[in-house]
Amino acid sequence: MRFALSPEQLDFGTSVRKLLDAGRTPAAVRNWASGDPRPGRALIGQLAGAGVLGLAIDDELGGVGAEPIDLVVAFVELGRAAAPGPLVETAAAIPALLQALPDKSPAQRWLPGFAKGTALGTIAFASPEQGRVALDADSAEVVLIADGAQVHTAHRTGLVRSIDPARRLFSVAADELVAEGDEVPDAVAVAFDTGALACAAQLLGAGRALLDAATGYAKQRKQFGKPIGEFQAVKQKLADVLIGLDLAEPLLHRAALTMGEATRGRDVSAAVLACGDAAHQAARAALQVHGAIGYTAEYDLSLWLTKVTALRSAWGTTDLHRARIARALREAAVPQRGTA
């Protein structure tokens, strides 16, 4: 299996990064957190124009119909920029859900607007741990709930506090029935794994951004007459972060390449855990290198610190993903024991 990105994919990632760099993303994030989505919506419109929001949407619905690895390339850059909004839901999870349903009318109704960036979507996966909570339900034109064998539209009922102010969470309640039946659970499972894959990519990108910020600061900040980056302890800490991110990346790519295979759930969970741990290590190191200034709200580093903390559990807890991996490994081992 080949994990190296193609030149076209590398160029696409570079173009998305340049767009985000030019879009004053930190300012858009702060506006989004304060309840003003206009700069963020303008940035999302530019991303849609570049094809980012239509990557997982079939071309007959106005999208690009790209492969999951292309989605990963885009979301690494979205994580690197800490871009605001329900991007995972709009560009990954809901397209995967609606296109997997037997009834294609909901996909035809909503996905062309998603691809164009004229509409955003969000979804709550009902769970005993989190109940029915959807990201940015105040900014999304389409709010859905996936609960067992049913999918409903929904409306928000209350604000739920998040550690990341730019991730505005809302409790939601069901409205109109969109789909039900025996095929719905499989479609919901595909949607969840697609969203978790995009979240893992965001975590990897955020980890890369934190490492870059810590490295740049270590080159500038001086103690005892020389940059702190020259001290062995700082060098080793940043090297450990780089190793963690580099080791997580192949797991992310493998998960993207096996989305249509039986190992999908196991591989996605492995990517979420690896990218989450690597990003958490990057956040800790970046904060330690920066010192007290790193966690002040006025300093941009805080945008990534809170983002990483929130994303690590946004698409399933570590316990859930470890359990999925363990279950898959046990199931794979049973035939081997039977034939021994």
Salt bridges, closest charged atoms under 4 A:
ASP36 OD1 - ARG38 NE 2.88
GLU77 OE1 - ARG17 NE 2.92
GLU77 OE1 - ARG80 NE 3.15
ASP138 OD2 - ARG168 NE 2.99
GLU141 OE2 - ARG41 NH2 3.20
ASP147 OD2 - ARG132 NH2 2.69
ASP164 OD2 - LYS307 NZ 3.17
ASP175 OD1 - HIS155 ND1 2.86
GLU176 OE2 - ARG109 NH1 4.00
ASP193 OD2 - ARG264 NE 2.64
ASP193 OD1 - ARG324 NH2 2.83
ASP212 OD2 - ARG80 NH1 3.78
ASP246 OD1 - ARG208 NH1 2.98
GLU249 OE2 - ARG208 NH2 3.75
ASP267 OD2 - ARG254 NE 3.55
ASP267 OD1 - ARG266 NH2 3.01
ASP277 OD1 - ARG312 NH2 2.89
ASP300 OD1 - ARG30 NH1 2.71
